[in-house]
Amino acid sequence: MMYEISVSDAALAYIKKFQEDNFPEEEIVILFADSHALGGVVNVELYRRNFMADRFGHFQEMEIRNKEYPFGVFIDRQIIQENMFPERVEIFMRNNLKGTTILDYRNLDFEK
């Protein structure tokens, strides 16, 4: 399946800063990961590409229709099997319940 993913300016700045602060010499990738074994919440996480290379059995690099940013995007294979991920999403920043700023995503087909 082909996906369309956009990244807000604030989220892109966050990702670039994360890379500079943590892994300046390595490529960063975004991972959409299911936090629970069955039907959990899909989290947006950042990893080094080398970390993902050893986990190709569990995660798959997404085919992106509109690649406009300098990092790869991976998805948990369980999410694909359960067909629970929208085709068009935007990655953005928000505060969680603890007030910590995190990356999240929204389904663009529901955001008009």
Biopython code that builds the backbone (N, CA, C, O; Angstrom):
import numpy as np
from Bio.PDB.StructureBuilder import StructureBuilder

atoms = [
    (1, "MET", "N", (0.843, -1.172, 0.000)),
    (1, "MET", "CA", (0.000, 0.000, 0.000)),
    (1, "MET", "C", (0.894, 1.244, 0.000)),
    (1, "MET", "O", (1.956, 1.264, 0.624)),
    (2, "MET", "N", (0.449, 2.258, -0.701)),
    (2, "MET", "CA", (1.172, 3.525, -0.782)),
    (2, "MET", "C", (0.530, 4.509, 0.191)),
    (2, "MET", "O", (-0.693, 4.644, 0.242)),
    (3, "TYR", "N", (1.380, 5.197, 0.966)),
    (3, "TYR", "CA", (0.900, 6.142, 1.974)),
    (3, "TYR", "C", (1.273, 7.570, 1.599)),
    (3, "TYR", "O", (2.229, 7.801, 0.859)),
    (4, "GLU", "N", (0.515, 8.514, 2.115)),
    (4, "GLU", "CA", (0.821, 9.935, 1.977)),
    (4, "GLU", "C", (1.020, 10.490, 3.380)),
    (4, "GLU", "O", (0.099, 10.482, 4.197)),
    (5, "ILE", "N", (2.230, 10.970, 3.654)),
    (5, "ILE", "CA", (2.544, 11.461, 5.000)),
    (5, "ILE", "C", (3.101, 12.871, 4.903)),
    (5, "ILE", "O", (4.046, 13.130, 4.158)),
    (6, "SER", "N", (2.506, 13.775, 5.663)),
    (6, "SER", "CA", (3.044, 15.126, 5.754)),
    (6, "SER", "C", (3.523, 15.343, 7.185)),
    (6, "SER", "O", (3.111, 14.645, 8.111)),
    (7, "VAL", "N", (4.395, 16.320, 7.341)),
    (7, "VAL", "CA", (4.989, 16.605, 8.646)),
    (7, "VAL", "C", (4.859, 18.099, 8.897)),
    (7, "VAL", "O", (5.298, 18.907, 8.078)),
    (8, "SER", "N", (4.255, 18.476, 10.027)),
    (8, "SER", "CA", (4.120, 19.896, 10.346)),
    (8, "SER", "C", (5.507, 20.515, 10.543)),
    (8, "SER", "O", (6.481, 19.812, 10.815)),
    (9, "ASP", "N", (5.576, 21.823, 10.404)),
    (9, "ASP", "CA", (6.856, 22.518, 10.577)),
    (9, "ASP", "C", (7.425, 22.295, 11.976)),
    (9, "ASP", "O", (8.628, 22.091, 12.132)),
    (10, "ALA", "N", (6.557, 22.334, 12.998)),
    (10, "ALA", "CA", (7.018, 22.138, 14.383)),
    (10, "ALA", "C", (7.556, 20.717, 14.579)),
    (10, "ALA", "O", (8.578, 20.523, 15.236)),
    (11, "ALA", "N", (6.864, 19.725, 14.006)),
    (11, "ALA", "CA", (7.323, 18.339, 14.129)),
    (11, "ALA", "C", (8.636, 18.130, 13.380)),
    (11, "ALA", "O", (9.518, 17.419, 13.861)),
    (12, "LEU", "N", (8.769, 18.740, 12.214)),
    (12, "LEU", "CA", (10.011, 18.608, 11.450)),
    (12, "LEU", "C", (11.176, 19.228, 12.216)),
    (12, "LEU", "O", (12.266, 18.657, 12.251)),
    (13, "ALA", "N", (10.957, 20.387, 12.830)),
    (13, "ALA", "CA", (12.007, 21.026, 13.638)),
    (13, "ALA", "C", (12.377, 20.146, 14.830)),
    (13, "ALA", "O", (13.555, 20.026, 15.165)),
    (14, "TYR", "N", (11.386, 19.530, 15.470)),
    (14, "TYR", "CA", (11.624, 18.636, 16.598)),
    (14, "TYR", "C", (12.474, 17.438, 16.174)),
    (14, "TYR", "O", (13.422, 17.066, 16.865)),
    (15, "ILE", "N", (12.129, 16.840, 15.039)),
    (15, "ILE", "CA", (12.860, 15.668, 14.541)),
    (15, "ILE", "C", (14.306, 16.039, 14.230)),
    (15, "ILE", "O", (15.229, 15.310, 14.592)),
    (16, "LYS", "N", (14.502, 17.164, 13.563)),
    (16, "LYS", "CA", (15.862, 17.598, 13.224)),
    (16, "LYS", "C", (16.681, 17.868, 14.484)),
    (16, "LYS", "O", (17.854, 17.500, 14.551)),
    (17, "LYS", "N", (16.071, 18.509, 15.484)),
    (17, "LYS", "CA", (16.768, 18.792, 16.739)),
    (17, "LYS", "C", (17.098, 17.489, 17.479)),
    (17, "LYS", "O", (18.194, 17.341, 18.019)),
    (18, "PHE", "N", (16.155, 16.553, 17.500)),
    (18, "PHE", "CA", (16.386, 15.248, 18.120)),
    (18, "PHE", "C", (17.599, 14.566, 17.482)),
    (18, "PHE", "O", (18.454, 14.018, 18.179)),
    (19, "GLN", "N", (17.660, 14.608, 16.157)),
    (19, "GLN", "CA", (18.782, 13.989, 15.464)),
    (19, "GLN", "C", (20.089, 14.694, 15.814)),
    (19, "GLN", "O", (21.082, 14.036, 16.126)),
    (20, "GLU", "N", (20.100, 16.021, 15.765)),
    (20, "GLU", "CA", (21.319, 16.778, 16.082)),
    (20, "GLU", "C", (21.795, 16.510, 17.505)),
    (20, "GLU", "O", (22.995, 16.372, 17.743)),
    (21, "ASP", "N", (20.864, 16.437, 18.449)),
    (21, "ASP", "CA", (21.210, 16.252, 19.863)),
    (21, "ASP", "C", (21.614, 14.819, 20.202)),
    (21, "ASP", "O", (22.421, 14.604, 21.107)),
    (22, "ASN", "N", (21.065, 13.842, 19.490)),
    (22, "ASN", "CA", (21.253, 12.446, 19.872)),
    (22, "ASN", "C", (22.087, 11.617, 18.902)),
    (22, "ASN", "O", (22.907, 10.806, 19.334)),
    (23, "PHE", "N", (21.894, 11.805, 17.621)),
    (23, "PHE", "CA", (22.561, 10.978, 16.619)),
    (23, "PHE", "C", (22.980, 11.828, 15.421)),
    (23, "PHE", "O", (22.486, 11.610, 14.315)),
    (24, "PRO", "N", (23.872, 12.783, 15.615)),
    (24, "PRO", "CA", (24.190, 13.727, 14.537)),
    (24, "PRO", "C", (24.799, 13.087, 13.292)),
    (24, "PRO", "O", (24.707, 13.654, 12.203)),
    (25, "GLU", "N", (25.408, 11.938, 13.430)),
    (25, "GLU", "CA", (26.070, 11.293, 12.292)),
    (25, "GLU", "C", (25.227, 10.181, 11.663)),
    (25, "GLU", "O", (25.679, 9.518, 10.730)),
    (26, "GLU", "N", (24.013, 9.974, 12.162)),
    (26, "GLU", "CA", (23.206, 8.861, 11.676)),
    (26, "GLU", "C", (21.864, 9.337, 11.151)),
    (26, "GLU", "O", (21.370, 10.399, 11.531)),
    (27, "GLU", "N", (21.284, 8.531, 10.271)),
    (27, "GLU", "CA", (19.956, 8.854, 9.747)),
    (27, "GLU", "C", (18.888, 8.484, 10.780)),
    (27, "GLU", "O", (18.941, 7.420, 11.398)),
    (28, "ILE", "N", (17.944, 9.366, 10.946)),
    (28, "ILE", "CA", (16.808, 9.136, 11.841)),
    (28, "ILE", "C", (15.629, 8.627, 11.017)),
    (28, "ILE", "O", (15.422, 9.055, 9.881)),
    (29, "VAL", "N", (14.867, 7.720, 11.591)),
    (29, "VAL", "CA", (13.640, 7.250, 10.950)),
    (29, "VAL", "C", (12.476, 7.414, 11.920)),
    (29, "VAL", "O", (12.653, 7.412, 13.138)),
    (30, "ILE", "N", (11.301, 7.554, 11.358)),
    (30, "ILE", "CA", (10.066, 7.592, 12.144)),
    (30, "ILE", "C", (9.490, 6.182, 12.144)),
    (30, "ILE", "O", (9.512, 5.493, 11.124)),
    (31, "LEU", "N", (8.979, 5.764, 13.284)),
    (31, "LEU", "CA", (8.333, 4.466, 13.396)),
    (31, "LEU", "C", (6.925, 4.651, 13.935)),
    (31, "LEU", "O", (6.727, 5.264, 14.984)),
    (32, "PHE", "N", (5.953, 4.118, 13.214)),
    (32, "PHE", "CA", (4.591, 4.014, 13.731)),
    (32, "PHE", "C", (4.507, 2.636, 14.361)),
    (32, "PHE", "O", (4.540, 1.627, 13.656)),
    (33, "ALA", "N", (4.398, 2.584, 15.699)),
    (33, "ALA", "CA", (4.461, 1.309, 16.408)),
    (33, "ALA", "C", (3.218, 1.112, 17.267)),
    (33, "ALA", "O", (2.729, 2.045, 17.903)),
    (34, "ASP", "N", (2.721, -0.111, 17.270)),
    (34, "ASP", "CA", (1.586, -0.500, 18.108)),
    (34, "ASP", "C", (2.123, -0.734, 19.516)),
    (34, "ASP", "O", (2.985, -1.590, 19.717)),
    (35, "SER", "N", (1.623, 0.013, 20.484)),
    (35, "SER", "CA", (2.158, -0.064, 21.842)),
    (35, "SER", "C", (1.663, -1.280, 22.622)),
    (35, "SER", "O", (2.187, -1.569, 23.698)),
    (36, "HIS", "N", (0.677, -1.989, 22.110)),
    (36, "HIS", "CA", (0.139, -3.175, 22.772)),
    (36, "HIS", "C", (0.134, -4.337, 21.789)),
    (36, "HIS", "O", (0.235, -4.130, 20.580)),
    (37, "ALA", "N", (0.021, -5.526, 22.289)),
    (37, "ALA", "CA", (0.082, -6.710, 21.430)),
    (37, "ALA", "C", (-1.087, -6.782, 20.450)),
    (37, "ALA", "O", (-0.898, -7.153, 19.291)),
    (38, "LEU", "N", (-2.279, -6.435, 20.898)),
    (38, "LEU", "CA", (-3.448, -6.525, 20.032)),
    (38, "LEU", "C", (-4.224, -5.224, 20.068)),
    (38, "LEU", "O", (-4.793, -4.859, 21.096)),
    (39, "GLY", "N", (-4.246, -4.529, 18.949)),
    (39, "GLY", "CA", (-5.085, -3.348, 18.812)),
    (39, "GLY", "C", (-4.772, -2.216, 19.765)),
    (39, "GLY", "O", (-5.689, -1.564, 20.265)),
    (40, "GLY", "N", (-3.521, -1.969, 20.025)),
    (40, "GLY", "CA", (-3.149, -0.891, 20.932)),
    (40, "GLY", "C", (-3.162, 0.460, 20.257)),
    (40, "GLY", "O", (-3.647, 0.606, 19.135)),
    (41, "VAL", "N", (-2.636, 1.428, 20.937)),
    (41, "VAL", "CA", (-2.515, 2.777, 20.420)),
    (41, "VAL", "C", (-1.265, 2.847, 19.552)),
    (41, "VAL", "O", (-0.221, 2.313, 19.925)),
    (42, "VAL", "N", (-1.361, 3.495, 18.411)),
    (42, "VAL", "CA", (-0.211, 3.638, 17.524)),
    (42, "VAL", "C", (0.573, 4.871, 17.942)),
    (42, "VAL", "O", (0.050, 5.986, 17.929)),
    (43, "ASN", "N", (1.836, 4.664, 18.315)),
    (43, "ASN", "CA", (2.716, 5.749, 18.733)),
    (43, "ASN", "C", (3.633, 6.151, 17.592)),
    (43, "ASN", "O", (3.936, 5.347, 16.710)),
    (44, "VAL", "N", (4.071, 7.402, 17.616)),
    (44, "VAL", "CA", (5.059, 7.903, 16.667)),
    (44, "VAL", "C", (6.378, 7.997, 17.427)),
    (44, "VAL", "O", (6.485, 8.749, 18.396)),
    (45, "GLU", "N", (7.386, 7.234, 16.991)),
    (45, "GLU", "CA", (8.655, 7.171, 17.701)),
    (45, "GLU", "C", (9.802, 7.457, 16.741)),
    (45, "GLU", "O", (9.662, 7.277, 15.531)),
    (46, "LEU", "N", (10.931, 7.902, 17.276)),
    (46, "LEU", "CA", (12.120, 8.178, 16.478)),
    (46, "LEU", "C", (13.223, 7.189, 16.826)),
    (46, "LEU", "O", (13.469, 6.907, 17.999)),
    (47, "TYR", "N", (13.884, 6.666, 15.799)),
    (47, "TYR", "CA", (14.986, 5.725, 15.982)),
    (47, "TYR", "C", (16.074, 6.002, 14.948)),
    (47, "TYR", "O", (15.859, 6.717, 13.969)),
    (48, "ARG", "N", (17.231, 5.427, 15.188)),
    (48, "ARG", "CA", (18.297, 5.440, 14.189)),
    (48, "ARG", "C", (17.971, 4.378, 13.150)),
    (48, "ARG", "O", (17.405, 3.338, 13.487)),
    (49, "ARG", "N", (18.318, 4.625, 11.897)),
    (49, "ARG", "CA", (18.053, 3.631, 10.858)),
    (49, "ARG", "C", (18.761, 2.309, 11.174)),
    (49, "ARG", "O", (18.215, 1.236, 10.914)),
    (50, "ASN", "N", (19.968, 2.382, 11.730)),
    (50, "ASN", "CA", (20.697, 1.151, 12.070)),
    (50, "ASN", "C", (19.927, 0.297, 13.074)),
    (50, "ASN", "O", (20.003, -0.931, 13.020)),
    (51, "PHE", "N", (19.192, 0.922, 13.985)),
    (51, "PHE", "CA", (18.367, 0.196, 14.950)),
    (51, "PHE", "C", (17.294, -0.603, 14.215)),
    (51, "PHE", "O", (17.002, -1.744, 14.574)),
    (52, "MET", "N", (16.715, 0.001, 13.190)),
    (52, "MET", "CA", (15.633, -0.649, 12.453)),
    (52, "MET", "C", (16.145, -1.788, 11.582)),
    (52, "MET", "O", (15.416, -2.748, 11.332)),
    (53, "ALA", "N", (17.378, -1.698, 11.122)),
    (53, "ALA", "CA", (17.915, -2.706, 10.201)),
    (53, "ALA", "C", (17.866, -4.113, 10.787)),
    (53, "ALA", "O", (17.677, -5.086, 10.058)),
    (54, "ASP", "N", (18.036, -4.218, 12.092)),
    (54, "ASP", "CA", (18.001, -5.525, 12.745)),
    (54, "ASP", "C", (16.581, -6.013, 13.031)),
    (54, "ASP", "O", (16.400, -7.131, 13.513)),
    (55, "ARG", "N", (15.598, -5.210, 12.748)),
    (55, "ARG", "CA", (14.223, -5.541, 13.122)),
    (55, "ARG", "C", (13.276, -5.595, 11.927)),
    (55, "ARG", "O", (12.075, -5.375, 12.077)),
    (56, "PHE", "N", (13.809, -5.884, 10.745)),
    (56, "PHE", "CA", (12.969, -5.899, 9.551)),
    (56, "PHE", "C", (11.878, -6.952, 9.608)),
    (56, "PHE", "O", (10.881, -6.837, 8.895)),
    (57, "GLY", "N", (12.036, -7.969, 10.431)),
    (57, "GLY", "CA", (10.986, -8.968, 10.555)),
    (57, "GLY", "C", (9.736, -8.411, 11.201)),
    (57, "GLY", "O", (8.632, -8.879, 10.927)),
    (58, "HIS", "N", (9.898, -7.424, 12.050)),
    (58, "HIS", "CA", (8.762, -6.871, 12.780)),
    (58, "HIS", "C", (8.252, -5.555, 12.187)),
    (58, "HIS", "O", (7.065, -5.244, 12.289)),
    (59, "PHE", "N", (9.144, -4.793, 11.572)),
    (59, "PHE", "CA", (8.781, -3.488, 11.017)),
    (59, "PHE", "C", (9.081, -3.460, 9.524)),
    (59, "PHE", "O", (9.960, -4.174, 9.039)),
    (60, "GLN", "N", (8.353, -2.641, 8.818)),
    (60, "GLN", "CA", (8.509, -2.540, 7.377)),
    (60, "GLN", "C", (8.602, -1.070, 6.979)),
    (60, "GLN", "O", (7.858, -0.232, 7.488)),
    (61, "GLU", "N", (9.521, -0.767, 6.066)),
    (61, "GLU", "CA", (9.603, 0.614, 5.591)),
    (61, "GLU", "C", (8.389, 0.903, 4.720)),
    (61, "GLU", "O", (8.024, 0.104, 3.858)),
    (62, "MET", "N", (7.770, 2.050, 4.954)),
    (62, "MET", "CA", (6.554, 2.414, 4.242)),
    (62, "MET", "C", (6.885, 2.972, 2.862)),
    (62, "MET", "O", (7.898, 3.646, 2.675)),
    (63, "GLU", "N", (6.014, 2.680, 1.902)),
    (63, "GLU", "CA", (6.114, 3.295, 0.585)),
    (63, "GLU", "C", (5.363, 4.619, 0.659)),
    (63, "GLU", "O", (4.149, 4.655, 0.860)),
    (64, "ILE", "N", (6.119, 5.713, 0.492)),
    (64, "ILE", "CA", (5.545, 7.047, 0.639)),
    (64, "ILE", "C", (5.376, 7.674, -0.744)),
    (64, "ILE", "O", (6.310, 7.714, -1.546)),
    (65, "ARG", "N", (4.185, 8.154, -0.998)),
    (65, "ARG", "CA", (3.841, 8.759, -2.277)),
    (65, "ARG", "C", (4.500, 10.127, -2.452)),
    (65, "ARG", "O", (4.851, 10.502, -3.571)),
    (66, "ASN", "N", (4.668, 10.860, -1.380)),
    (66, "ASN", "CA", (5.060, 12.275, -1.456)),
    (66, "ASN", "C", (6.268, 12.581, -0.592)),
    (66, "ASN", "O", (6.235, 13.535, 0.185)),
    (67, "LYS", "N", (7.301, 11.825, -0.700)),
    (67, "LYS", "CA", (8.461, 11.964, 0.202)),
    (67, "LYS", "C", (9.093, 13.352, 0.071)),
    (67, "LYS", "O", (9.711, 13.670, -0.945)),
    (68, "GLU", "N", (8.930, 14.171, 1.112)),
    (68, "GLU", "CA", (9.414, 15.554, 1.090)),
    (68, "GLU", "C", (10.344, 15.848, 2.258)),
    (68, "GLU", "O", (10.593, 17.017, 2.555)),
    (69, "TYR", "N", (10.857, 14.843, 2.920)),
    (69, "TYR", "CA", (11.662, 15.052, 4.109)),
    (69, "TYR", "C", (12.815, 14.055, 4.116)),
    (69, "TYR", "O", (12.752, 13.029, 3.439)),
    (70, "PRO", "N", (13.869, 14.351, 4.877)),
    (70, "PRO", "CA", (15.102, 13.560, 4.782)),
    (70, "PRO", "C", (15.190, 12.360, 5.724)),
    (70, "PRO", "O", (16.265, 12.100, 6.264)),
    (71, "PHE", "N", (14.122, 11.633, 5.937)),
    (71, "PHE", "CA", (14.173, 10.466, 6.813)),
    (71, "PHE", "C", (13.197, 9.411, 6.335)),
    (71, "PHE", "O", (12.215, 9.715, 5.657)),
    (72, "GLY", "N", (13.477, 8.158, 6.697)),
    (72, "GLY", "CA", (12.595, 7.060, 6.346)),
    (72, "GLY", "C", (11.448, 6.951, 7.337)),
    (72, "GLY", "O", (11.494, 7.508, 8.434)),
    (73, "VAL", "N", (10.422, 6.224, 6.928)),
    (73, "VAL", "CA", (9.259, 5.994, 7.786)),
    (73, "VAL", "C", (8.975, 4.497, 7.789)),
    (73, "VAL", "O", (8.838, 3.874, 6.736)),
    (74, "PHE", "N", (8.888, 3.931, 8.989)),
    (74, "PHE", "CA", (8.614, 2.510, 9.160)),
    (74, "PHE", "C", (7.281, 2.330, 9.878)),
    (74, "PHE", "O", (6.797, 3.237, 10.555)),
    (75, "ILE", "N", (6.703, 1.152, 9.718)),
    (75, "ILE", "CA", (5.435, 0.837, 10.378)),
    (75, "ILE", "C", (5.507, -0.591, 10.919)),
    (75, "ILE", "O", (6.101, -1.480, 10.308)),
    (76, "ASP", "N", (4.899, -0.777, 12.055)),
    (76, "ASP", "CA", (4.779, -2.095, 12.680)),
    (76, "ASP", "C", (3.938, -2.989, 11.762)),
    (76, "ASP", "O", (2.832, -2.609, 11.379)),
    (77, "ARG", "N", (4.446, -4.161, 11.410)),
    (77, "ARG", "CA", (3.716, -5.056, 10.503)),
    (77, "ARG", "C", (2.339, -5.455, 11.056)),
    (77, "ARG", "O", (1.412, -5.711, 10.288)),
    (78, "GLN", "N", (2.212, -5.506, 12.366)),
    (78, "GLN", "CA", (0.922, -5.840, 12.981)),
    (78, "GLN", "C", (-0.140, -4.811, 12.610)),
    (78, "GLN", "O", (-1.302, -5.159, 12.400)),
    (79, "ILE", "N", (0.259, -3.552, 12.532)),
    (79, "ILE", "CA", (-0.679, -2.484, 12.155)),
    (79, "ILE", "C", (-1.170, -2.703, 10.729)),
    (79, "ILE", "O", (-2.352, -2.515, 10.441)),
    (80, "ILE", "N", (-0.273, -3.096, 9.845)),
    (80, "ILE", "CA", (-0.652, -3.351, 8.457)),
    (80, "ILE", "C", (-1.591, -4.554, 8.384)),
    (80, "ILE", "O", (-2.599, -4.513, 7.678)),
    (81, "GLN", "N", (-1.264, -5.620, 9.109)),
    (81, "GLN", "CA", (-2.099, -6.829, 9.087)),
    (81, "GLN", "C", (-3.506, -6.545, 9.583)),
    (81, "GLN", "O", (-4.475, -7.110, 9.076)),
    (82, "GLU", "N", (-3.618, -5.672, 10.575)),
    (82, "GLU", "CA", (-4.928, -5.339, 11.121)),
    (82, "GLU", "C", (-5.628, -4.253, 10.317)),
    (82, "GLU", "O", (-6.758, -3.875, 10.628)),
    (83, "ASN", "N", (-4.955, -3.747, 9.278)),
    (83, "ASN", "CA", (-5.515, -2.708, 8.411)),
    (83, "ASN", "C", (-6.064, -1.534, 9.220)),
    (83, "ASN", "O", (-7.172, -1.057, 8.973)),
    (84, "MET", "N", (-5.260, -1.073, 10.200)),
    (84, "MET", "CA", (-5.745, -0.022, 11.095)),
    (84, "MET", "C", (-4.985, 1.291, 10.958)),
    (84, "MET", "O", (-5.000, 2.110, 11.877)),
    (85, "PHE", "N", (-4.323, 1.503, 9.826)),
    (85, "PHE", "CA", (-3.586, 2.742, 9.644)),
    (85, "PHE", "C", (-4.124, 3.473, 8.422)),
    (85, "PHE", "O", (-4.261, 2.872, 7.357)),
    (86, "PRO", "N", (-4.432, 4.759, 8.557)),
    (86, "PRO", "CA", (-4.986, 5.513, 7.419)),
    (86, "PRO", "C", (-3.959, 5.741, 6.315)),
    (86, "PRO", "O", (-2.754, 5.719, 6.565)),
    (87, "GLU", "N", (-4.436, 5.955, 5.112)),
    (87, "GLU", "CA", (-3.553, 6.164, 3.962)),
    (87, "GLU", "C", (-2.921, 7.551, 3.965)),
    (87, "GLU", "O", (-1.822, 7.724, 3.438)),
    (88, "ARG", "N", (-3.592, 8.537, 4.545)),
    (88, "ARG", "CA", (-3.080, 9.916, 4.539)),
    (88, "ARG", "C", (-3.015, 10.438, 5.971)),
    (88, "ARG", "O", (-4.042, 10.560, 6.639)),
    (89, "VAL", "N", (-1.812, 10.743, 6.439)),
    (89, "VAL", "CA", (-1.648, 11.244, 7.804)),
    (89, "VAL", "C", (-0.716, 12.451, 7.835)),
    (89, "VAL", "O", (0.100, 12.661, 6.938)),
    (90, "GLU", "N", (-0.868, 13.231, 8.895)),
    (90, "GLU", "CA", (0.052, 14.327, 9.176)),
    (90, "GLU", "C", (0.662, 14.075, 10.546)),
    (90, "GLU", "O", (-0.050, 13.802, 11.513)),
    (91, "ILE", "N", (1.984, 14.170, 10.621)),
    (91, "ILE", "CA", (2.686, 14.076, 11.896)),
    (91, "ILE", "C", (2.760, 15.487, 12.469)),
    (91, "ILE", "O", (3.132, 16.426, 11.765)),
    (92, "PHE", "N", (2.408, 15.637, 13.744)),
    (92, "PHE", "CA", (2.395, 16.952, 14.376)),
    (92, "PHE", "C", (2.838, 16.816, 15.829)),
    (92, "PHE", "O", (3.053, 15.707, 16.319)),
    (93, "MET", "N", (2.971, 17.943, 16.509)),
    (93, "MET", "CA", (3.364, 17.979, 17.921)),
    (93, "MET", "C", (2.127, 18.232, 18.782)),
    (93, "MET", "O", (1.226, 18.975, 18.394)),
    (94, "ARG", "N", (2.099, 17.599, 19.961)),
    (94, "ARG", "CA", (1.038, 17.884, 20.936)),
    (94, "ARG", "C", (1.566, 17.569, 22.326)),
    (94, "ARG", "O", (2.615, 16.940, 22.468)),
    (95, "ASN", "N", (0.849, 18.002, 23.345)),
    (95, "ASN", "CA", (1.194, 17.667, 24.727)),
    (95, "ASN", "C", (0.376, 16.461, 25.159)),
    (95, "ASN", "O", (-0.828, 16.398, 24.912)),
    (96, "ASN", "N", (1.037, 15.500, 25.809)),
    (96, "ASN", "CA", (0.296, 14.355, 26.330)),
    (96, "ASN", "C", (-0.343, 14.726, 27.671)),
    (96, "ASN", "O", (-0.278, 15.883, 28.085)),
    (97, "LEU", "N", (-0.949, 13.770, 28.340)),
    (97, "LEU", "CA", (-1.648, 14.057, 29.602)),
    (97, "LEU", "C", (-0.712, 14.542, 30.701)),
    (97, "LEU", "O", (-1.145, 15.222, 31.631)),
    (98, "LYS", "N", (0.564, 14.197, 30.600)),
    (98, "LYS", "CA", (1.548, 14.647, 31.595)),
    (98, "LYS", "C", (2.143, 16.004, 31.241)),
    (98, "LYS", "O", (2.971, 16.530, 31.985)),
    (99, "GLY", "N", (1.726, 16.577, 30.107)),
    (99, "GLY", "CA", (2.251, 17.869, 29.687)),
    (99, "GLY", "C", (3.548, 17.795, 28.905)),
    (99, "GLY", "O", (4.164, 18.823, 28.624)),
    (100, "THR", "N", (3.969, 16.588, 28.551)),
    (100, "THR", "CA", (5.188, 16.399, 27.776)),
    (100, "THR", "C", (4.863, 16.540, 26.292)),
    (100, "THR", "O", (3.865, 15.993, 25.822)),
    (101, "THR", "N", (5.687, 17.259, 25.562)),
    (101, "THR", "CA", (5.491, 17.406, 24.129)),
    (101, "THR", "C", (5.924, 16.128, 23.421)),
    (101, "THR", "O", (7.026, 15.625, 23.641)),
    (102, "ILE", "N", (5.044, 15.611, 22.571)),
    (102, "ILE", "CA", (5.313, 14.366, 21.847)),
    (102, "ILE", "C", (4.914, 14.518, 20.379)),
    (102, "ILE", "O", (4.166, 15.425, 20.013)),
    (103, "LEU", "N", (5.429, 13.610, 19.551)),
    (103, "LEU", "CA", (4.971, 13.497, 18.176)),
    (103, "LEU", "C", (3.694, 12.673, 18.159)),
    (103, "LEU", "O", (3.552, 11.713, 18.916)),
    (104, "ASP", "N", (2.771, 13.051, 17.295)),
    (104, "ASP", "CA", (1.536, 12.301, 17.124)),
    (104, "ASP", "C", (1.151, 12.405, 15.658)),
    (104, "ASP", "O", (1.842, 13.062, 14.880)),
    (105, "TYR", "N", (0.062, 11.766, 15.276)),
    (105, "TYR", "CA", (-0.393, 11.872, 13.889)),
    (105, "TYR", "C", (-1.905, 11.983, 13.869)),
    (105, "TYR", "O", (-2.591, 11.593, 14.813)),
    (106, "ARG", "N", (-2.407, 12.529, 12.763)),
    (106, "ARG", "CA", (-3.852, 12.622, 12.572)),
    (106, "ARG", "C", (-4.196, 12.137, 11.162)),
    (106, "ARG", "O", (-3.414, 12.287, 10.223)),
    (107, "ASN", "N", (-5.359, 11.568, 11.048)),
    (107, "ASN", "CA", (-5.875, 11.081, 9.790)),
    (107, "ASN", "C", (-6.369, 12.278, 8.991)),
    (107, "ASN", "O", (-7.328, 12.930, 9.403)),
    (108, "LEU", "N", (-5.746, 12.584, 7.869)),
    (108, "LEU", "CA", (-6.111, 13.753, 7.075)),
    (108, "LEU", "C", (-7.474, 13.609, 6.413)),
    (108, "LEU", "O", (-8.075, 14.613, 6.033)),
    (109, "ASP", "N", (-7.971, 12.401, 6.266)),
    (109, "ASP", "CA", (-9.294, 12.222, 5.677)),
    (109, "ASP", "C", (-10.399, 12.662, 6.626)),
    (109, "ASP", "O", (-11.530, 12.886, 6.194)),
    (110, "PHE", "N", (-10.089, 12.789, 7.919)),
    (110, "PHE", "CA", (-11.069, 13.264, 8.887)),
    (110, "PHE", "C", (-10.828, 14.702, 9.286)),
    (110, "PHE", "O", (-11.666, 15.298, 9.963)),
    (111, "GLU", "N", (-9.705, 15.277, 8.887)),
    (111, "GLU", "CA", (-9.367, 16.662, 9.220)),
    (111, "GLU", "C", (-9.611, 17.519, 7.996)),
    (111, "GLU", "O", (-8.738, 17.619, 7.134)),
    (112, "LYS", "N", (-10.734, 18.118, 7.901)),
    (112, "LYS", "CA", (-11.069, 18.951, 6.736)),
    (112, "LYS", "C", (-10.921, 20.413, 7.048)),
    (112, "LYS", "O", (-11.162, 21.257, 6.185)),
]
sb = StructureBuilder()
sb.init_structure("model")
sb.init_model(0)
sb.init_chain("A")
sb.init_seg("    ")
for serial, (resi, resn, name, xyz) in enumerate(atoms, 1):
    if name == "N":
        sb.init_residue(resn, " ", resi, " ")
    sb.init_atom(name, np.array(xyz, "f"), 0.0, 1.0, " ", f" {name:<3s}", serial, name[0])
structure = sb.get_structure()
